[in-house]
Amino acid sequence: MARPVFLLPLALVLLASTMASADVVEHSFYVQNLTVRRLCHEQVITAVNGSLPGPTIRAREGDTLVVHVFNKSPYNLTIHWHGVFQLLSGWADGPVYGTQCAIRPGESYTYRFTVTGQEGTLWWHAHVQWLRATVYGALIIHPRAAHNYPFPKPHREFPIILGEWWNANIIDVENEGLASGGSPNISDAYTINGQPGDLYQCSKKHTHKIKVVQGKTYLLRIINGALNNQLFFKIAKHKLIVVAVDASYTEPYVTDVVVVAPGQTTDVLLAADQSVGSYYMAAHPYASATGTSFDNTTTTGIVVYHGATSSNPEMPVLPAFNDTPTAHKFYSNLTALANGPHWTPVPLDIDEHMFVTFGMGLSPCNGNATCGGPLGQRLSASMNNASFQFPTTLSMLQAFFDGVSGIYTADFPDNPPVQFDYTNPNISLDQSLIFAPKSTSVKILKYNATVEIVLQNTAFVTVENHPIHIHGFNFHVLAQGFGNYNATTDREKFNLVNPQVRNTIAVPVGGWAVVRFLANNPGCMVGALPPGCSPTVGAGDCFRGRERPNSIVHAASAAG
C-alpha cells in the first residue's frame, strides 16, 4: 500500500508544475474595413486590427489562448485556428456551420482553447467565404519554458506569410464566380507579409525586408496564406534547412527551394553565409493544371545583410511554373524527427480503411441557363461522388450535441460508388461520372479508431495537384505517388518508421497519397479541398464517433 501513497503526491506535484508553466495569452481582434493602397490602387479590405497580415499570436505549448473577436465588418465572420488540435475545445475550431454559427456584423465571440502537444508554426484565418484572403495571421507556438528546439537556437525568427492580392472586393470576386458557375477571376499579385514587392507597379517602397548579420542563423516561419495557389519559394544564393512542417519537427532537409501548398507551413533555417549584400527572396506559383489560367507573377522580399551598400539585390532562379518533379521531390523527401518533441509513432493496427476519390467536377446549371463551367455547367468539387454543402441554420456540432435531426446524414461511403480509371485524362468530361449530388453526409467512426485513407486524385475537368487539410488532427503521410493507387505494389512504399506528419497535404498531380491518423479528438473537424473553394462548391464527408458523446469529426472539400 505504500507505493500508491507515494505516487499520488508525486503526481500532484507534477500536475502543479505543469499548470504553473502554462499561461493565459489574451488578444482582441477588431475586424473591420480598412482602405489600403496596393498596385497603384486603393482598395477597401476586411482586416484585423488595422493591418495586413493581422497580428501574430505567440504562445508556448500548454498555454491557453483567449481571443475576443469583435466583428465590425459588413460580413459574417468566424476564425479558424489552422492546425490547432482543439482537444476538448471543438467549439473553437471556427468553420461556419461546422462548429459554430457565424459572428454577425456588430456581434462578438470569444475563442478559448489550450494548445496541447504542439509547437511550431501554425496560423489563423477567416473561415467564411473568401474573407481569409485578407483576414489572416501567424500563430507561433514556442516550446515550454526551459525546453529547447531540437536544432541550434537561431539568432532571430521571422514569420514569412505568402498571400494573394486582388484589385477588387474579394467577396465580389467570389460571388461573381459563383453566379457564373465558372472559375473566379485570378489574383492580381502575390504578397510577402502583405506587400507585393519590387516587381509590381507602385510597390517598391514597401517591399518587405529582413535584416541579417553575416555569420548568424535565422529561423524563417513560412506560411502559405494564398487562397488558390501552391508556391515555390527561394532566396538567391542561399540554402535552406527544413526543420519543421505544419508544426511537426522534421529530420533536417537541405534544399534551395521550398514548396508550400495553401494552408501549409514550413520552418527553415537560413544561414547568413554569403557575401555582405542584398538578396531577393521570391515566390511564384506551382501550377500543375494544364489549360487553366493562373496568376503567373512573382512576389519578392529582400534579405539585407548588415553593412550592405548595394541597392540591387540578386534574384533567385525559381522553378518553372509546372515543375512537378521539383515539387514532388520536396514534398516526398521530408521525414519526421522520430523521438523528437511531440512525435508519435505510426499506429500499425487499422480499424477503418477508406478510399476517397476527389477533384473538381460539375453540377447542373439552373434551369435552361448556360453557366461558365465546362459543358455550360457549374464547377463543383466532390469526394466519392458527394459534393458537400454546409448547413445554413445550425452548426453540425450543435446538431450532434443536441440530437437535432435533418442537419446531416450518416451515409458517406468508404469507397467511390463506381470504380474507374481515376487519373485517365480521357475521363475529364465524362458525363456519366463527373456530376456529383450535393449532400451533408458523415461517416460514423469509433472513438480512438485508427483510420487509413487513400486519397486518390482524379482527372475530372483537369489533372492537378490538390491540397487537402483535416482540422483537429495531424496525420502520418505514409506514401505518395502518381497514377492510380495500387494496393498491392504501393503498400510496399509505406514509410512506417518516420513518415512526415502534417495537417495539410498536397496530393500529387494525377496521383495519390496515403495518410493514417488516430481519431482521438472529440469535436467536429472539417477537411478541405481546395482551400480557396467556397463551401457552396465543396464536397466532403464527416466521421462521427460512436463511444463518446462529443466525438464527431467532419471532413469536407470546402474552404480550409
Solvent accessible surface area in square Angstrom, and as a share of the most:
residue,aa,sasa,rsa
1,M,197,0.88
2,A,85,0.66
3,R,184,0.67
4,P,78,0.49
5,V,104,0.60
6,F,137,0.57
7,L,84,0.42
8,L,112,0.56
9,P,68,0.43
10,L,77,0.39
11,A,53,0.41
12,L,103,0.51
13,V,95,0.55
14,L,108,0.53
15,L,100,0.50
16,A,60,0.46
17,S,65,0.42
18,T,62,0.36
19,M,130,0.58
20,A,85,0.66
21,S,42,0.27
22,A,31,0.24
23,D,90,0.46
24,V,96,0.55
25,V,27,0.16
26,E,107,0.48
27,H,52,0.23
28,S,43,0.27
29,F,0,0.00
30,Y,92,0.35
31,V,0,0.00
32,Q,73,0.33
33,N,78,0.40
34,L,46,0.23
35,T,80,0.47
36,V,20,0.12
37,R,141,0.51
38,R,27,0.10
39,L,25,0.12
40,C,48,0.29
41,H,69,0.31
42,E,110,0.49
43,Q,21,0.09
44,V,71,0.41
45,I,14,0.07
46,T,7,0.04
47,A,1,0.01
48,V,1,0.00
49,N,71,0.36
50,G,42,0.41
51,S,45,0.29
52,L,22,0.11
53,P,24,0.15
54,G,9,0.09
55,P,33,0.21
56,T,49,0.29
57,I,0,0.00
58,R,103,0.38
59,A,6,0.04
60,R,99,0.36
61,E,13,0.06
62,G,9,0.08
63,D,5,0.03
64,T,27,0.16
65,L,0,0.00
66,V,3,0.02
67,V,1,0.00
68,H,46,0.21
69,V,0,0.00
70,F,68,0.28
71,N,1,0.01
72,K,119,0.50
73,S,4,0.03
74,P,76,0.48
75,Y,49,0.19
76,N,55,0.28
77,L,0,0.00
78,T,0,0.00
79,I,0,0.00
80,H,0,0.00
81,W,0,0.00
82,H,4,0.02
83,G,3,0.03
84,V,1,0.00
85,F,37,0.15
86,Q,1,0.01
87,L,72,0.36
88,L,140,0.70
89,S,19,0.12
90,G,5,0.05
91,W,107,0.37
92,A,6,0.05
93,D,0,0.00
94,G,0,0.00
95,P,0,0.00
96,V,15,0.09
97,Y,34,0.13
98,G,0,0.00
99,T,0,0.00
100,Q,14,0.06
101,C,54,0.33
102,A,14,0.11
103,I,5,0.03
104,R,119,0.44
105,P,62,0.39
106,G,72,0.69
107,E,89,0.40
108,S,67,0.43
109,Y,75,0.28
110,T,61,0.36
111,Y,1,0.00
112,R,146,0.53
113,F,4,0.02
114,T,57,0.33
115,V,0,0.00
116,T,59,0.35
117,G,27,0.26
118,Q,4,0.02
119,E,10,0.04
120,G,5,0.05
121,T,0,0.00
122,L,1,0.00
123,W,0,0.00
124,W,0,0.00
125,H,1,0.00
126,A,1,0.01
127,H,4,0.02
128,V,12,0.07
129,Q,60,0.27
130,W,10,0.03
131,L,1,0.01
132,R,5,0.02
133,A,5,0.04
134,T,9,0.05
135,V,0,0.00
136,Y,3,0.01
137,G,0,0.00
138,A,0,0.00
139,L,0,0.00
140,I,0,0.00
141,I,0,0.00
142,H,37,0.16
143,P,8,0.05
144,R,44,0.16
145,A,57,0.44
146,A,106,0.82
147,H,112,0.50
148,N,126,0.64
149,Y,36,0.14
150,P,54,0.34
151,F,28,0.12
152,P,108,0.68
153,K,179,0.76
154,P,10,0.06
155,H,94,0.42
156,R,132,0.48
157,E,36,0.16
158,F,20,0.08
159,P,29,0.18
160,I,0,0.00
161,I,6,0.03
162,L,0,0.00
163,G,0,0.00
164,E,8,0.04
165,W,4,0.01
166,W,12,0.04
167,N,51,0.26
168,A,40,0.31
169,N,45,0.23
170,I,19,0.10
171,I,9,0.05
172,D,73,0.38
173,V,5,0.03
174,E,2,0.01
175,N,66,0.34
176,E,102,0.46
177,G,6,0.06
178,L,46,0.23
179,A,79,0.61
180,S,51,0.33
181,G,5,0.05
182,G,11,0.10
183,S,85,0.55
184,P,46,0.29
185,N,99,0.51
186,I,81,0.41
187,S,6,0.04
188,D,62,0.32
189,A,0,0.00
190,Y,0,0.00
191,T,3,0.02
192,I,0,0.00
193,N,28,0.14
194,G,0,0.00
195,Q,36,0.16
196,P,1,0.01
197,G,0,0.00
198,D,24,0.13
199,L,102,0.51
200,Y,25,0.10
201,Q,143,0.64
202,C,86,0.52
203,S,5,0.03
204,K,134,0.57
205,K,175,0.74
206,H,107,0.48
207,T,8,0.05
208,H,48,0.21
209,K,97,0.41
210,I,3,0.02
211,K,146,0.62
212,V,1,0.01
213,V,63,0.36
214,Q,92,0.41
215,G,67,0.65
216,K,84,0.35
217,T,49,0.28
218,Y,2,0.01
219,L,1,0.01
220,L,0,0.00
221,R,1,0.01
222,I,0,0.00
223,I,0,0.00
224,N,0,0.00
225,G,1,0.01
226,A,0,0.00
227,L,2,0.01
228,N,71,0.36
229,N,20,0.10
230,Q,11,0.05
231,L,0,0.00
232,F,0,0.00
233,F,0,0.00
234,K,28,0.12
235,I,2,0.01
236,A,4,0.03
237,K,127,0.54
238,H,5,0.02
239,K,128,0.54
240,L,0,0.00
241,I,60,0.30
242,V,0,0.00
243,V,4,0.02
244,A,1,0.01
245,V,1,0.00
246,D,1,0.01
247,A,8,0.06
248,S,17,0.11
249,Y,20,0.08
250,T,4,0.02
251,E,69,0.31
252,P,85,0.53
253,Y,43,0.16
254,V,91,0.52
255,T,16,0.09
256,D,58,0.30
257,V,14,0.08
258,V,0,0.00
259,V,0,0.00
260,V,0,0.00
261,A,0,0.00
262,P,2,0.01
263,G,1,0.01
264,Q,0,0.00
265,T,3,0.01
266,T,0,0.00
267,D,6,0.03
268,V,0,0.00
269,L,15,0.08
270,L,1,0.00
271,A,42,0.33
272,A,1,0.01
273,D,92,0.48
274,Q,55,0.24
275,S,81,0.52
276,V,70,0.40
277,G,9,0.09
278,S,11,0.07
279,Y,7,0.03
280,Y,23,0.09
281,M,0,0.00
282,A,0,0.00
283,A,0,0.00
284,H,17,0.08
285,P,0,0.00
286,Y,7,0.03
287,A,16,0.13
288,S,17,0.11
289,A,17,0.13
290,T,111,0.64
291,G,88,0.84
292,T,65,0.38
293,S,92,0.59
294,F,60,0.25
295,D,5,0.03
296,N,90,0.46
297,T,46,0.27
298,T,23,0.13
299,T,0,0.00
300,T,0,0.00
301,G,0,0.00
302,I,12,0.06
303,V,1,0.00
304,V,31,0.18
305,Y,1,0.01
306,H,142,0.63
307,G,56,0.54
308,A,29,0.22
309,T,136,0.79
310,S,60,0.39
311,S,92,0.60
312,N,120,0.61
313,P,25,0.16
314,E,73,0.33
315,M,81,0.36
316,P,14,0.09
317,V,127,0.73
318,L,25,0.12
319,P,19,0.12
320,A,62,0.48
321,F,60,0.25
322,N,107,0.55
323,D,35,0.18
324,T,28,0.16
325,P,100,0.63
326,T,36,0.21
327,A,1,0.01
328,H,40,0.18
329,K,128,0.54
330,F,4,0.02
331,Y,7,0.03
332,S,46,0.30
333,N,73,0.37
334,L,4,0.02
335,T,39,0.23
336,A,2,0.01
337,L,36,0.18
338,A,33,0.25
339,N,132,0.68
340,G,16,0.15
341,P,50,0.32
342,H,84,0.38
343,W,63,0.22
344,T,81,0.47
345,P,87,0.54
346,V,11,0.06
347,P,33,0.21
348,L,118,0.59
349,D,122,0.63
350,I,43,0.22
351,D,92,0.48
352,E,36,0.16
353,H,105,0.47
354,M,5,0.02
355,F,36,0.15
356,V,4,0.02
357,T,8,0.05
358,F,2,0.01
359,G,1,0.01
360,M,28,0.13
361,G,1,0.01
362,L,0,0.00
363,S,11,0.07
364,P,90,0.57
365,C,14,0.08
366,N,106,0.54
367,G,76,0.73
368,N,162,0.83
369,A,64,0.49
370,T,117,0.68
371,C,15,0.09
372,G,53,0.51
373,G,10,0.10
374,P,39,0.25
375,L,81,0.40
376,G,18,0.17
377,Q,44,0.20
378,R,58,0.21
379,L,28,0.14
380,S,1,0.01
381,A,0,0.00
382,S,8,0.05
383,M,7,0.03
384,N,3,0.02
385,N,57,0.29
386,A,11,0.09
387,S,0,0.00
388,F,0,0.00
389,Q,81,0.36
390,F,20,0.09
391,P,16,0.10
392,T,108,0.63
393,T,108,0.63
394,L,33,0.16
395,S,1,0.01
396,M,0,0.00
397,L,1,0.00
398,Q,66,0.29
399,A,1,0.01
400,F,36,0.15
401,F,83,0.34
402,D,91,0.47
403,G,65,0.63
404,V,64,0.37
405,S,102,0.66
406,G,76,0.73
407,I,28,0.14
408,Y,31,0.12
409,T,73,0.42
410,A,56,0.43
411,D,95,0.49
412,F,10,0.04
413,P,50,0.31
414,D,48,0.25
415,N,82,0.42
416,P,14,0.09
417,P,86,0.54
418,V,82,0.47
419,Q,155,0.69
420,F,42,0.17
421,D,69,0.36
422,Y,22,0.08
423,T,21,0.12
424,N,44,0.23
425,P,91,0.57
426,N,134,0.69
427,I,18,0.09
428,S,28,0.18
429,L,74,0.37
430,D,49,0.25
431,Q,116,0.52
432,S,98,0.63
433,L,32,0.16
434,I,3,0.01
435,F,58,0.24
436,A,9,0.07
437,P,85,0.54
438,K,74,0.31
439,S,33,0.21
440,T,19,0.11
441,S,5,0.03
442,V,0,0.00
443,K,23,0.10
444,I,45,0.23
445,L,3,0.01
446,K,94,0.40
447,Y,34,0.13
448,N,82,0.42
449,A,3,0.02
450,T,8,0.05
451,V,0,0.00
452,E,3,0.01
453,I,7,0.03
454,V,11,0.06
455,L,9,0.04
456,Q,0,0.00
457,N,0,0.00
458,T,3,0.02
459,A,0,0.00
460,F,16,0.07
461,V,37,0.21
462,T,19,0.11
463,V,35,0.20
464,E,46,0.21
465,N,10,0.05
466,H,5,0.02
467,P,9,0.06
468,I,5,0.03
469,H,1,0.00
470,I,8,0.04
471,H,0,0.00
472,G,3,0.03
473,F,9,0.04
474,N,33,0.17
475,F,2,0.01
476,H,11,0.05
477,V,7,0.04
478,L,3,0.01
479,A,13,0.10
480,Q,26,0.12
481,G,9,0.09
482,F,100,0.42
483,G,25,0.24
484,N,60,0.31
485,Y,27,0.10
486,N,70,0.36
487,A,63,0.49
488,T,107,0.62
489,T,71,0.41
490,D,9,0.05
491,R,90,0.33
492,E,147,0.66
493,K,123,0.52
494,F,28,0.12
495,N,43,0.22
496,L,78,0.39
497,V,115,0.66
498,N,34,0.17
499,P,3,0.02
500,Q,8,0.03
501,V,20,0.11
502,R,3,0.01
503,N,2,0.01
504,T,0,0.00
505,I,5,0.02
506,A,2,0.01
507,V,0,0.00
508,P,4,0.02
509,V,25,0.15
510,G,10,0.10
511,G,0,0.00
512,W,2,0.01
513,A,0,0.00
514,V,0,0.00
515,V,0,0.00
516,R,6,0.02
517,F,4,0.02
518,L,69,0.34
519,A,7,0.06
520,N,60,0.31
521,N,3,0.01
522,P,7,0.04
523,G,3,0.03
524,C,0,0.00
525,M,0,0.00
526,V,0,0.00
527,G,1,0.01
528,A,0,0.00
529,L,0,0.00
530,P,25,0.16
531,P,5,0.03
532,G,2,0.02
533,C,12,0.07
534,S,6,0.04
535,P,18,0.11
536,T,80,0.47
537,V,28,0.16
538,G,0,0.00
539,A,0,0.00
540,G,1,0.01
541,D,3,0.02
542,C,0,0.00
543,F,3,0.01
544,R,68,0.25
545,G,8,0.07
546,R,163,0.60
547,E,104,0.47
548,R,114,0.41
549,P,107,0.67
550,N,39,0.20
551,S,5,0.03
552,I,0,0.00
553,V,7,0.04
554,H,0,0.00
555,A,8,0.06
556,A,0,0.00
557,S,0,0.00
558,A,0,0.00
559,A,6,0.05
560,G,1,0.01
